[in-house]
Amino acid sequence: MKRESKLVLVTMLVLVLLAESHISLAATCSPVQLSPCLGAIRSSSPPSKLCCSKIKQQKPCLCQYLKNPTLKKYVNSPGAKKVARSCGAPYPRC
């Protein structure tokens, strides 16, 4: 019985830690993190590896950015969609 209760306690601790990690990831939404992508969004140049990495990190935040009238025109631009496709990060449907 003690072994089972320890296993349940460890499982619950792991679940709590995973939930906290999702919360901390959600709290890191910052459109400034996408600045390495500006050149590729504004021109026909391909996105850098850093840009693609940042797009993938910020992907959970893109719907939030689309709801912001100031950011929407940039995030919803043809250039931004092109960069997301090039990086293998499907454009979100919010």
Salt bridges, closest charged atoms under 4 A:
none
